[in-house]
Amino acid sequence: MRINQGTPKTDGFYMPCELAEHRCIYILWPERPDNWRNGAKPAQKVFKNLIEVMSKYEPVVVGVNQDQYAHVLGMNLPNVSVVEISNNDSWIRDTGATFLIDGKGGLRAVDWTFNGYGGLYNGIYFPWDYDDLIAAKMCNIEYADRYRTEGFVMEGGSIASDGEGTVIVTEETCLDPGRNPDMTKEQIEEKLKEYLGAEKVLWIPRGIYGDEDTNGHVDNVVQFVAPGKLLLSWEDNEDDPQYERSKEALEYLQSETDAKGRKFEIVKLHVPAPMYITKEESEGVDSVDGTLPRNEGDRMAGSYINFGIVNGAILCPQFDNEYDAEAIKVLQECYPDRVIEPIAGAREILLGGGNIHCITQQVPKP
Amino acid sequence: MRINQGTPKTDGFYMPCELAEHRCIYILWPERPDNWRNGAKPAQKVFKNLIEVMSKYEPVVVGVNQDQYAHVLGMNLPNVSVVEISNNDSWIRDTGATFLIDGKGGLRAVDWTFNGYGGLYNGIYFPWDYDDLIAAKMCNIEYADRYRTEGFVMEGGSIASDGEGTVIVTEETCLDPGRNPDMTKEQIEEKLKEYLGAEKVLWIPRGIYGDEDTNGHVDNVVQFVAPGKLLLSWEDNEDDPQYERSKEALEYLQSETDAKGRKFEIVKLHVPAPMYITKEESEGVDSVDGTLPRNEGDRMAGSYINFGIVNGAILCPQFDNEYDAEAIKVLQECYPDRVIEPIAGAREILLGGGNIHCITQQVPKP
C-alpha cells in the first residue's frame, strides 16, 4: 500500500544503519549490453559469485527481467529467491526501496522518485520507467507499506544513515540540477529528514573523482563503522585529483558533529590506484545514443568504500590493485566481528559504473 | 530452490484441503485480447471486484505483466500485494504452484509442467512459456522449495484434494492425449500420489459438458464440503447433455470410498441454465490464429462448483441466471460457518473459459 498521509518522521519510522540485522538483501541481474560489456556475461559471472557469497550469510533475493529469469532460476542456488523485477539497469541501491523501521516490529519504505541520475538534463540512460517501479515491487513482495516521494528525486546511494538521527549526503549529487532543480538546499534537507526520520543532515561537498554516473554519490566516499565512526575514501598522493576531494571531506567532517553531538572518529581507506578503461573493455560495450559511453582511457571511479554489508560479513571489492590487501586489512580492523569476504572481479562492476554497495539493497529485520 | 531428490510423499508433504487456513491467495491480472473481450476491460472490472472482496478475508497477491503493473499498483488496494509475474493468461489455478504442507510448519510446492492445456496436440494457446514459470515465481516469493515434475504435465484445476489422502480427478483431462500420452492411467495415478502425498486417486469419467478449454477439469465437477462430503455439479433435465455426465459422476462416486474408507455424502449443486456466447461478445475477442475461438452461439461451460474459497468465505459466481439464488442457498447450507459472497459479473470470467476457482490459487498456512 502507498501511504498518502504523513511522513516516516510523523509516523515514527526511520532508516536504520545498514549494519543492523537484515531480513534479506536484494540484487538485480545485470543485462543491458549498452552498459555491461560483452553482453553482460563477464558482469553476470561476478554477480553470481557475489550472490553465492552473500547467501552464506542471509537470504538473497535476485530480481531478474523475464528474458533471463529461467536462466537465473536454473542456477538453483540455496538461500536465494529469484523474483521477476523488470529493470533498466542493476543499481538497486539507487532504484530500490529504502526500508524503514519503527523499533516496534513495523517495516515500511521510502519509494523515491528515480529519474536515471538526472533525467533529461544529465541522466545516463533513457528510459528509466522500469527502474522507477522497482521500489514499489520490493515493497509489495516484502509486505511493506511505502511512502512515495512524488516529485522528489533521490537515490539510495546518495544517503548514509547511522540509524541514530544522522544522514550524510554530498552536495554534488543532491544539489545536482538534474535532480530537484526547483528546491533549495534547505528544502532538500527537510525532505531527507522527513523521509528518513532523521535529525541532522551533513553535506560533504563532493563525491569521488570521476564519478560521472552518479554525480558523486556519498556511498563512494564514506560508510559508517558505527555511529560516530566513519570510513573515508582517502588518497595520499597530493598530485592526484582525488586528494583535494578527500581532504575537503575530511576537514568538513572534522568540523561537524552528528545528531547526538558526537565528533567523528575517521578512518582513512585508501582508494585503488588509478584504473583506466581499456580498448577491449570499451569496445565490448554496445554503443547506443543516449547512454553514457565507456570510453577507452577514461579513469574509473574506483572506491573500496563501496563495499557490501550482510549479516556477519563485509564484501570487499577486489580490483587486482595494489591497494586491495590494505582495504581488507583496514576493514577487518574496523569490523572485527565480521568476516571480510574479498570479492574478485569487482572491476567488472566498476566498468558498469559502481560497485558492490551500488548493486545491493538490504531489507532490515523489523 | 528446486528439490532434486525425493518426492513430497517420501518427504512427508501433502496437499491440504483448500478449506484449511490460507496464508494468502494469488490471482493473475487478465489481459490477452484474443481471449478476453474488449481488451479484457470488462474482465478486469470483475477481477478487481473479486480482489477487493477476497482481501476482506485474507491477503491477496496479484500477479501482473509489466505493461499493466503501474495501473494495478495505482489502485492502492488494502491487503493486496501487486507483484510482477509475466503470464500468458490468468488461469493460476492451473499454472500456479500447488502448495504442500507437512503439518510441522513446512511449506513446499509442486511445480507441474504446464503445456497450455494439451501442447501442440490440442492446447488452446501458444506459447505458454511464461505460464510454465508462474509456479516457480510463486515459490520464490513465498520462500517455498519446489518439486518440479519434469515432463509430467498437470494443471491444478485437474485436482481436488481432501487433505486426508484422497484426490479426485477426471479421466477426460488426465488421460487426454495432449498431456501425458506415453503414460498409462496407473502411472499417472502413481505420480499424483507421489506429488500430492495422497493414498487414493478417484477417477470421475468426464468433466462438465462443453468444457473444451480444459478437457473437463474436475474443478467444474466436484468440490469438498469436508472430507467424505462432496458438492457435485448437477443437471435435473434428462434431455440436457450435462445430465448423463452428472449422473455418471454420481454413480461412480457412490460406488467408491475415499482413502479413509468412507462412503461419500453427496450434495447436488445445479448447474446454471444453458448460456450461449452472444454475437457482441464473440466479436469483442481479437481473432488470432492458434487461440481457441469464442464463437457466437457456443454454449459455455458454466458451473457454480467453480466457486472460490478464502478464510471465512465462499465466493459464489453469479451469472444473472435462474439458478444463481439456489447456488447461494446450497453453499450456505454446506458451509454454515462461512460468509457466502456473491460475485456479480461471473459471466465475464466464464467467457474467458473458466471461473473463480480457475483464477485463484491459495497458499496454505504452513
Contacts between the chains, C-beta under 8 A, distances in Angstrom:
chain1	res1	chain2	res2	distance
A	1	B	76	6.1
A	1	B	77	7.8
A	1	B	78	5.9
A	1	B	80	7.9
A	2	B	76	5.1
A	4	B	76	7.9
A	59	B	143	7.5
A	66	B	66	7.8
A	66	B	86	4.6
A	66	B	130	7.1
A	69	B	86	7.9
A	69	B	133	6.2
A	69	B	137	7.8
A	70	B	133	6.4
A	73	B	133	7.4
A	73	B	136	5.7
A	73	B	140	7.6
A	76	B	1	6.1
A	76	B	2	5.1
A	76	B	4	7.9
A	77	B	1	7.8
A	78	B	1	5.9
A	80	B	1	7.9
A	81	B	140	4.3
A	81	B	141	7.1
A	81	B	143	6.4
A	82	B	136	7.7
A	82	B	137	8.0
A	82	B	140	5.1
A	83	B	83	7.6
A	83	B	84	7.8
A	83	B	137	6.8
A	83	B	140	5.4
A	83	B	141	6.0
A	84	B	83	7.8
A	84	B	84	4.7
A	84	B	85	6.1
A	84	B	86	6.2
A	84	B	137	5.8
A	85	B	84	6.1
A	86	B	66	4.6
A	86	B	69	7.9
A	86	B	84	6.2
A	130	B	66	7.1
A	133	B	69	6.2
A	133	B	70	6.3
A	133	B	73	7.4
A	136	B	73	5.7
A	136	B	82	7.7
A	137	B	69	7.7
A	137	B	83	6.8
A	137	B	84	5.8
A	140	B	73	7.6
A	140	B	81	4.3
A	140	B	82	5.1
A	140	B	83	5.5
A	141	B	81	7.1
A	141	B	83	6.0
A	141	B	141	5.9
A	143	B	59	7.5
A	143	B	81	6.4
